[in-house]
Amino acid sequence: MIVYQATKSTFLHDTDHAQIEDVVERAFVQRTGRYAAQSEFKSWRNSLAAMARVLRDSEIPDDIGVGVEFGIPQTSKRIDFILSGKADDGTPHLVIVELKQWSSSRVSEKDGIIVANRGGRSETEGPHPSYQAWSYAALLNGFNEAIYESNTELRPCAYLHNYKDDGVIRDARYAAYLDKAPTFLDGADELARLRSFIKQHVKKGDSGELLYSIENGRIRPSKMLADSVAKMLKGNQEFVLVDDQKVVYETCLAKAAQASDARKQVVIVKGGPGTGKSVVAINLLVELTKRGQLTKYVSKNAAPRAVYKQKLAGHLRQVEIGNLFAGSGGFHDSQPNVFDTLVVDEAHRLNEKSGLYGNLGQNQIMELIRSARCTVFFADDDQVVTLSDIGRIAELERWAQAADAEVTHMELASQFRCAGSDGYIAWLDNFLGIRETANTDFDRDSFDFRIVDSPVELHNLIREKNKLNNKARVVAGYCWDWKSKKDPNAWDIEIPEHGYKAQWNLDRDGSLWIVAPDSVDQVGCIHTCQGLELDYVGVIIGPDLSFAGQKTEIHPAARSRMDRSIRGYKRMMDQDPELANELLYRLTRNTYRTLMSRGIKGCYVYITKKSELDGPQGV
């Protein structure tokens, strides 16, 4: 969708003879059915007037196309300003202009990130304008068929028309992105440079024909993108499919091929920790993309998306590849069947509502099924870890049937984590009281499991293992406040009797904590490691779980007040204490089951609440 389309001459006429912001707002209401925010209206008034000054140059053809607010399909992103035309040889060219009203900024140590006032009351981190413009061009080139089939040349730039050069916005740390998309600032010389940039790349007009083509272009991954992703996956032993993984994979491909608007397909794949759900999911994403299907890998938690995106992406393709990944909360306003296939990993973590305040949409399961012709859910009821998780297998099936979809059930049973030991997982269920099993022990020679006497010993063990290949981390139950989020010098997890102090995972690593090279000294939680795996995991069982003989006891009040996993449990206890207790037992046990099954080769445990571990389930 392009909110406003015209030629240069018409755009300048609308600017001279009408309030251009009013013209654009009317078009916005007509195209979207809603009014723009006041801040957006003001930005149109100021920034479009600035672009009108730029275009008042007789050497810029009157019939070049002008587009305002081009919505990039399958994203919430909009390109501020685009110009279309041709080179001397007739090659179509598109100039992308990211407009900002900033007057100051501060450098960030993060790649491509800068600190600025973005229309709010305080400064926030966000993409550098050059990175933004370049990334939008990359998305168009990767997914808009009209762009890549016509070999359109994309030339991104940024225009900060209120910004005097202070050395920050063009700091050397942003050089890589400034080279890809130059930034132009306030001043006569800068205005002349921007005009030269436009004239260099758009020598002839096209009466806006290219704008019409890209607005109506099919949204499909380009062959270059598909080949790039497939190349990164090929030969990567981490993603090789074996045994029942291959069967599930081929079945899902067949169902995706069969799916249509009139014949929706839903595949529900059940699988415990370490059975390879994510391996199959990533293979499906790559193969379906290669086959030209519009496909996304979806998960509620950001960590799996960030890690797998990094594993698949070369440096130059991260933006395009990033668009193959999505959170589960972004489909409440999607049109029916807009996607060919959605691959939903960790589906047990889906929520009912979306948005920061849980006030958007109706039901994430329903919205995902509605949005695609084929939806593949990977789920494990025993990894439901919060009161808001609704993605149990029975619920997935219920919504699939409500959508009149054909439902296929499959299961991944073979254990590839925990040294391939089904016995360890069964023993773990018994140990945590999730279910009684015959496995009161397991093969200790194949999987290195230990309960240690102090968190210091546990963390030292993990540090030693991490020296091998950076695949060992410490995790813990969320029983300590995240004080270091506001105070970088504060300790979060403190166990004074052992002289142990640690911080939750570093904010700068974000969702990549589990693979960040310097994060072994920090501690992760369920939200940053679920769906991922390590060679060795160290688990601090917090005071929310204790053991008395062969019984487990939970203590929900010991959870951090910052943990939203069991938010609302007190009200639930007042209303239905029996149900509340049952849910809390299940969630707490599931949490530690998930944490203790992250390791391929070993798991070390420290228990904070003094316990009596007797009988065969002890150590």
C-alpha positions, -999 to +999 in steps of 0.1 A: +000+000+000+012+035-009-008+062+008-001+090-016+011+086-053+018+113-078+044+127-101+068+154-090+048+181-107+015+170-090+033+167-057+047+203-059+012+215-070-004+199-040+023+215-018+018+249-033-020+250-036-031+229-006-017+218+027+002+187+016-003+171+050-041+175+046-039+158+012-019+129+026-041+126+056-072+123+034-055+096+014-044+079+046-080+077+059-092+065+026-066+038+023-065+026+060-100+035+073-085+053+103-070+087+112-033+093+116-018+102+149-011+139+155+026+133+156+024+116+122+004+145+108+030+170+121+059+150+106+041+151+072+037+188+074+074+194+081+092+167+063+071+168+031+077+205+028+114+198+031+112+172+003+093+197-018+123+221-015+146+193-026+125+186-057+124+222-068+152+216-092+146+219-130+171+191-137+149+166-117+123+154-143+087+166-137+073+131-144+093+111-119+070+091-095+065+103-059+052+080-032+045+088+004+041+062+032+047+029+013+038+000+036+062-029+033+040-060+030+041-085+059+057-059+082+045-029+102+072-008+085+064+021+062+089+039+039+085+077+043+092+088+007+101+071-026+109+084-060+107+063-091+122+067-126+148+053-150+185+055-157+197+066-191+197+029-203+160+025-192+168+005-161+141+012-134+154+030-104+138+036-070+152+062-045+141+055-009+142+084+015+140+079+053+129+113+067+137+124+103+130+156+122+158+150+147+182+178+157+205+157+180+215+121+187+240+100+207+262+072+196+254+037+208+279+009+211+255-015+194+258-022+157+236+001+136+219+016+166+217+053+177+201+071+206+177+099+197+143+114+207+119+095+184+088+115+191+085+105+227+094+122+259+128+107+263+157+094+242+156+058+231+178+034+212+168+025+177+181+020+142+204+046+126+185+063+097+209+049+072+205+014+085+167+019+084+167+031+048+191+003+037+171-024+056+139-013+039+156-016+005+168-050+014+133-061+023+118-049-010+146-066-029+141-098-010+103-101-012+086-079-038+084-097-071+080-066-091+114-053-078+135-084-082+120-095-115+125-061-132+160-058-118+151-024-103+180-006-088+172+005-052+191+036-039+183+043-002+192+074+017+182+094+048+173+131+051+175+148+085+164+183+074+167+198+109+200+183+118+233+203+118+263+181+114+278+174+148+299+144+140+276+120+158+252+110+130+281+103+107+303+088+134+328+062+120+309+034+138+281+039+113+304+040+082+292+006+068+256+018+067+264+053+056+281+038+026+250+018+018+226+047+024+241+082+027+226+106+053+219+142+042+215+169+068+204+206+072+221+233+051+225+245+015+255+222+008+236+192+021+205+202+000+227+203-031+242+169-023+208+153-019+196+168-052+227+154-069+221+120-054+186+120-068+196+132-102+224+107-104+200+077-099+168+090-115+176+106-148+143+100-166+107+100-153+083+070-155+050+088-146+049+067-115+046+033-134+072+016-111+052+027-080+021+011-094+041-021-101+056-025-067+024-017-049+007-045-068+037-068-069+033-103-056+049-109-022+072-139-027+108-146-015+133-139-043+154-168-057+185-150-044+172-150-009+160-186-010+193-198-024+212-178+003+192-194+031+195-229+016+233-224+012+237-215+049+217-246+059+233-271+035+260-292+052+253-278+087+253-309+109+232-291+134+202-291+110+205-326+095+172-345+097+173-381+110+147-408+118+112-395+126+123-359+120+126-367+083+091-383+083+075-353+100+094-329+076+082-347+044+047-350+057+046-312+065+059-304+030+032-325+014+005-308+035+018-274+026+016-283-011-020-295-007-032-265+012-055-239-004-079-212+006-107-238+004-087-266+019-068-254+049-042-277+065-031-278+101-003-301+112+002-306+150+036-321+159+040-333+194+075-336+208+093-335+241+126-316+248+154-328+226+133-345+199+143-320+172+112-298+169+132-267+160+155-286+136+124-297+116+109-262+118+140-245+104+143-270+076+107-264+067+112-227+067+142-230+043+127-256+020+093-239+017+110-205+010+131-222-016+099-235-032+086-199-035+061-201-006+055-171+016+065-186+049+075-175+083+090-192+114+069-180+143+076-182+181+064-163+211+098-160+226+123-138+208+154-160+218+148-189+193+141-165+165+172-144+172+195-175+175+182-193+144+182-161+124+219-156+133+227-192+123+211-188+089+222-153+080+254-141+065+262-105+074+247-090+043+214-110+044+203-106+080+176-081+072+159-102+045+163-133+065+150-115+096+117-110+077+113-148+076+109-148+114+080-133+134+066-131+169+033-148+176+016-115+184+017-099+150-011-117+132-042-102+149-048-078+119-035-101+091-058-109+062-070-145+058-047-168+039-021-140+033+007-166+040+012-199+023+026-216+055+033-206+090+057-228+110+050-222+147+077-234+170+072-237+208+034-234+201+027-243+237+038-208+246+011-191+225-011-166+244-047-156+240-042-119+235-014-099+218+003-066+224+024-052+253-008-048+274-025-080+263-053-060+247-049-068+210-066-095+189-088-124+200-068-156+201-033-162+188-040-198+177-071-187+158-052-158+142-023-179+130-046-205+115-067-178+098-036-161+083-022-191+064-034-218+041-012-243+061-001-239+097+024-263+114+024-263+152+053-279+172+041-283+208+048-300+241+022-297+268+049-303+294+067-272+285+038-249+293+054-226+318+032-195+324-004-190+334-010-172+301+003-201+279-027-216+260-011-237+232-019-271+245-024-297+218-061-301+225-066-264+222-046-263+189-069-290+175-100-273+187-092-241+168-081-260+137-115-278+137-133-245+142-115-232+110-127-263+092-091-273+085-078-308+078-058-318+109-028-341+108-013-353+141+024-364+142+049-371+170+086-367+174+097-394+198+135-400+193+156-383+219+186-363+204+194-342+234+206-354+269+230-377+251+200-393+233+188-407+267+151-412+268+159-426+303+171-392+315+139-374+305+118-401+321+139-400+352+136-362+352+098-364+351+099-388+380+124-366+399+104-335+396+071-352+403+056-345+369+046-381+364+056-414+379+078-435+357+097-467+360+129-447+355+143-442+390+177-438+375+194-436+340+227-443+323+251-421+341+279-430+317+261-414+288+249-382+304+269-361+329+244-352+356+254-339+390+238-322+420+265-299+435+268-283+469+272-247+459+264-223+431+300-213+430+310-248+422+282-251+396+292-219+378+329-229+378+320-262+362+301-244+335+330-220+329+353-249+323+330-266+299+324-234+281+360-231+272+356-260+248+332-244+223+311-217+240+281-240+245+277-241+283+256-217+303+240-213+338+202-208+340+179-204+370+143-202+381+131-166+381+133-161+418+155-129+419+147-094+407+164-081+376+181-052+394+209-048+369+185-039+342+184-004+357+217-004+375+244-022+355+266-025+386+239-042+407+239-080+414+207-099+407+212-134+420+228-133+454+233-164+476+252-150+506+259-182+524+281-193+495+294-159+486+278-162+452+268-131+431+257-130+395+236-110+371+208-120+348+218-122+311+233-090+298+209-065+284+232-058+255+232-094+243+194-095+244+179-126+229+213-138+217+225-143+253+228-181+248+254-177+220+270-144+230+307-151+236+311-132+269+278-142+285+290-173+304+293-153+336+256-143+335+226-164+342+197-170+319+160-178+327+133-198+311+124-169+287+159-167+272+166-204+267+134-222+260+135-238+225+173-237+225+200-261+235+235-262+249+262-289+254+262-284+292+236-265+313+240-255+350+206-250+367+200-231+399+168-244+414+154-214+432+134-213+464+101-217+445+108-255+444+119-277+472+121-315+478+110-335+508+120-371+503+103-382+471+079-353+471+083-318+455+068-287+470+062-254+454+065-219+469+050-194+444+057-164+467+094-171+462+092-160+425+105-126+416+079-099+415+092-091+381+083-125+367+050-123+348+048-161+344+024-166+373+010-131+374-026-132+388-021-164+408-032-148+441-065-138+427-068-173+413-061-188+447-089-168+462-114-179+435-104-216+431-075-226+453-075-263+442-072-254+405-047-227+413-025-251+432-027-277+404-017-251+378+012-237+398+026-272+406+025-280+369+040-247+357+069-248+383+078-284+375+075-277+338+099-248+341+126-268+358+120-297+334+126-274+305+157-258+321+172-292+331+167-306+296+187-279+277+220-299+277+231-324+251+260-338+272+254-328+308+234-310+334+246-297+368+222-286+395+223-266+426+192-264+449+189-233+470+161-245+493+177-271+517+162-305+509+162-341+519+167-361+487+163-397+497+153-429+480+163-440+445+155-407+429+183-389+447+219-388+437 
